[in-house]
Amino acid sequence: MPHVLVLNASYEPLGVVPLRRALVLVLENKAVSLEESGAFLHSATRVVAAPSVVRLKRFVRVPYRGPVPLTRKALFARDGGRCMYCGGVATSVDHVVPRSRGGQHAWDNVVAACRRCNHVKADRQLRELGWRLHQQPAPPSGLAWRIIGTGHRDPRWLPYLQPYGADAALARIDSGALSATPSTTPVSPHASTPVSP
Ligand SMILES: [Zn+2]
């Protein structure tokens, strides 16, 4: 089932919902379609263009939402799909202070890591290995991260997410840095990007 980006009346990204839910918002006149996916949906009485981005007609006051949820996809996007220890292709999530030593599963204690570094590090602390992080891990900021963290994406969403911090993260994802299988040959970040027609 395709997913649809929902924007507040202020154009602020609110979340991602299944197409069916977005369609109900549009049919009930609670939202307008800003972008269409190109697909069409047939009901008993009418044909509706499937939306890809909808905007609520009335502004919704959003309560404080707390930190961006820590998901594997959001973490890999934050770290650019790279191992934070060696810069190789990340394939796993590593706890900087191991969980067995009281480390938390939190943004400031997790990094993307390659298989090798994760294996070598195991249950040890960085100082025991003499390793250093080039960058202290921190929670990502910006509303776009909530959308990115869902793992759903659509190129039509990009212009609506760019003002909210999506640019860098989505560029990394689209460059193929998040590929699940590590490459044995070094590839430049742009080499695997297909040329747009
Ligand atoms: Zn590594």
Boltz pocket constraint, residues with backbone or C-beta under 6 A from the ligand:
constraints:
  - pocket:
      binder: B
      contacts: [[A, 83], [A, 84], [A, 85], [A, 86], [A, 87], [A, 88], [A, 113], [A, 114], [A, 115], [A, 116], [A, 117], [A, 118]]
      max_distance: 6.0
